[in-house]
């Protein structure tokens, strides 16, 4: 199993929490669409979370947050 370097994730996001949230959302999208692609590098099927983290590292995921009004 391949490890994803946290330091490189931090280059793409503001903090670890943001990286986890973005990757989790993408992993859910992958699972919902049942995208099954073989990973040439790993020699088998990648899990959705690994694929999402890899896409985040490669800059394939664009994300931005909407500002919400604070509750009174």
Backbone as CSV, one residue per row, in Angstrom:
resi,resn,N_x,N_y,N_z,CA_x,CA_y,CA_z,C_x,C_y,C_z
1,UNK,0.840,-1.182,0.000,0.000,0.000,0.000,0.881,1.240,0.000
2,UNK,0.524,2.162,-0.796,1.308,3.388,-0.954,0.911,4.418,0.106
3,UNK,1.919,5.111,0.630,1.595,6.164,1.602,1.547,7.513,0.882
4,UNK,0.665,8.363,1.333,0.504,9.697,0.769,1.212,10.676,1.710
5,UNK,2.224,11.403,1.220,2.952,12.325,2.098,2.101,13.526,2.506
6,UNK,1.950,13.684,3.797,1.131,14.770,4.342,1.727,16.126,3.978
7,UNK,3.040,16.204,3.932,3.696,17.471,3.611,3.289,17.976,2.229
8,UNK,3.165,17.068,1.287,2.765,17.478,-0.061,1.294,17.879,-0.111
9,UNK,0.472,17.225,0.693,-0.938,17.621,0.773,-1.052,19.040,1.315
10,UNK,-0.180,19.384,2.240,-0.213,20.711,2.854,0.144,21.803,1.838
11,UNK,0.853,21.453,0.777,1.166,22.416,-0.279,-0.078,22.766,-1.091
12,UNK,-1.037,21.870,-1.128,-2.263,22.062,-1.915,-3.412,22.656,-1.112
13,UNK,-3.342,22.522,0.213,-4.437,22.967,1.065,-3.906,23.828,2.199
14,UNK,-4.805,24.478,2.887,-4.431,25.346,4.011,-3.999,24.544,5.239
15,UNK,-4.666,23.414,5.475,-4.353,22.603,6.647,-4.812,21.167,6.424
16,UNK,-4.512,20.296,7.376,-4.859,18.881,7.243,-6.369,18.666,7.196
17,UNK,-7.086,19.422,7.983,-8.542,19.286,8.013,-9.118,19.532,6.623
18,UNK,-8.660,20.577,5.977,-9.138,20.895,4.635,-8.805,19.769,3.659
19,UNK,-7.610,19.224,3.737,-7.210,18.128,2.855,-8.111,16.912,3.056
20,UNK,-8.399,16.601,4.312,-9.265,15.455,4.619,-10.669,15.683,4.086
21,UNK,-11.197,16.882,4.278,-12.552,17.179,3.830,-12.666,17.108,2.303
22,UNK,-11.714,17.706,1.607,-11.744,17.700,0.141,-11.617,16.274,-0.381
23,UNK,-10.685,15.499,0.171,-10.490,14.124,-0.270,-11.708,13.262,0.048
24,UNK,-12.336,13.478,1.189,-13.519,12.694,1.562,-14.680,12.955,0.619
25,UNK,-14.873,14.199,0.264,-15.952,14.548,-0.663,-15.707,13.894,-2.018
26,UNK,-14.457,13.964,-2.494,-14.132,13.357,-3.786,-14.261,11.832,-3.730
27,UNK,-13.844,11.216,-2.625,-13.946,9.763,-2.495,-15.405,9.319,-2.541
28,UNK,-16.289,10.087,-1.924,-17.719,9.768,-1.986,-18.232,9.868,-3.415
29,UNK,-17.766,10.878,-4.155,-18.177,11.015,-5.556,-17.723,9.804,-6.363
30,UNK,-16.503,9.363,-6.136,-15.965,8.210,-6.853,-16.792,6.969,-6.525
31,UNK,-17.087,6.772,-5.258,-17.885,5.603,-4.859,-19.286,5.646,-5.439
32,UNK,-19.906,6.813,-5.446,-21.270,6.934,-5.984,-21.310,6.628,-7.469
33,UNK,-20.323,7.065,-8.176,-20.295,6.840,-9.627,-19.744,5.471,-9.979
34,UNK,-19.259,4.773,-8.987,-18.698,3.435,-9.183,-17.632,3.430,-10.265
35,UNK,-16.776,4.427,-10.187,-15.680,4.499,-11.145,-14.638,3.451,-10.778
36,UNK,-14.444,2.524,-11.664,-13.481,1.464,-11.409,-12.411,1.510,-12.498
37,UNK,-11.275,2.044,-12.130,-10.162,2.091,-13.069,-8.986,1.365,-12.451
38,UNK,-8.247,0.680,-13.253,-7.065,0.006,-12.753,-5.919,0.998,-12.640
39,UNK,-5.224,0.897,-11.557,-4.056,1.736,-11.363,-2.842,1.005,-11.941
40,UNK,-2.225,1.589,-12.925,-1.056,0.962,-13.533,0.109,0.907,-12.558
41,UNK,0.205,1.915,-11.704,1.323,1.979,-10.764,1.206,0.922,-9.677
42,UNK,0.023,0.730,-9.131,-0.140,-0.207,-8.021,-0.437,-1.623,-8.504
43,UNK,-0.746,-1.770,-9.780,-1.011,-3.089,-10.332,-2.385,-3.636,-9.999
44,UNK,-3.244,-2.819,-9.442,-4.587,-3.270,-9.087,-5.522,-2.095,-8.939
45,UNK,-6.664,-2.376,-8.390,-7.686,-1.343,-8.228,-7.365,-0.483,-7.010
46,UNK,-7.381,0.823,-7.189,-7.158,1.741,-6.079,-8.446,1.936,-5.305
47,UNK,-8.311,2.119,-4.015,-9.481,2.467,-3.219,-9.828,3.921,-3.504
48,UNK,-11.066,4.262,-3.265,-11.547,5.610,-3.570,-10.783,6.674,-2.793
49,UNK,-10.447,6.391,-1.538,-9.731,7.393,-0.733,-8.325,7.630,-1.256
50,UNK,-7.652,6.577,-1.665,-6.299,6.722,-2.210,-6.347,7.495,-3.519
51,UNK,-7.320,7.161,-4.343,-7.456,7.868,-5.620,-7.758,9.352,-5.401
52,UNK,-8.630,9.660,-4.441,-8.976,11.047,-4.145,-7.760,11.815,-3.648
53,UNK,-6.974,11.216,-2.767,-5.763,11.878,-2.273,-4.756,12.093,-3.391
54,UNK,-4.626,11.103,-4.266,-3.703,11.238,-5.397,-4.161,12.374,-6.327
55,UNK,-5.455,12.454,-6.598,-5.981,13.532,-7.441,-5.736,14.893,-6.798
56,UNK,-5.863,14.972,-5.492,-5.597,16.221,-4.780,-4.126,16.601,-4.920
57,UNK,-3.234,15.642,-4.762,-1.806,15.907,-4.914,-1.443,16.353,-6.319
58,UNK,-2.094,15.772,-7.310,-1.797,16.085,-8.710,-2.470,17.371,-9.183
59,UNK,-3.257,17.988,-8.316,-3.916,19.236,-8.679,-5.126,19.060,-9.579
60,UNK,-5.686,17.865,-9.606,-6.852,17.598,-10.450,-8.161,18.015,-9.792
61,UNK,-8.108,18.357,-8.515,-9.311,18.745,-7.781,-9.260,20.240,-7.509
62,UNK,-10.260,20.947,-7.985,-10.410,22.369,-7.678,-11.487,22.502,-6.615
63,UNK,-11.222,23.325,-5.615,-12.200,23.502,-4.561,-12.144,24.921,-4.027
64,UNK,-13.278,25.358,-3.533,-13.349,26.657,-2.872,-14.525,26.608,-1.905
65,UNK,-14.469,27.455,-0.917,-15.500,27.477,0.102,-16.379,28.697,-0.074
66,UNK,-17.642,28.482,0.189,-18.567,29.600,0.175,-18.614,30.181,1.577
67,UNK,-18.632,31.481,1.656,-18.712,32.105,2.970,-20.150,32.013,3.463
68,UNK,-20.305,31.586,4.677,-21.626,31.486,5.282,-21.772,32.569,6.338
69,UNK,-22.982,33.008,6.473,-23.247,34.002,7.498,-23.247,33.314,8.857
70,UNK,-22.741,34.001,9.850,-22.708,33.450,11.188,-24.111,33.430,11.770
71,UNK,-24.364,32.403,12.554,-25.657,32.285,13.228,-25.715,33.273,14.379
72,UNK,-26.898,33.789,14.616,-27.058,34.737,15.718,-27.481,34.041,16.974
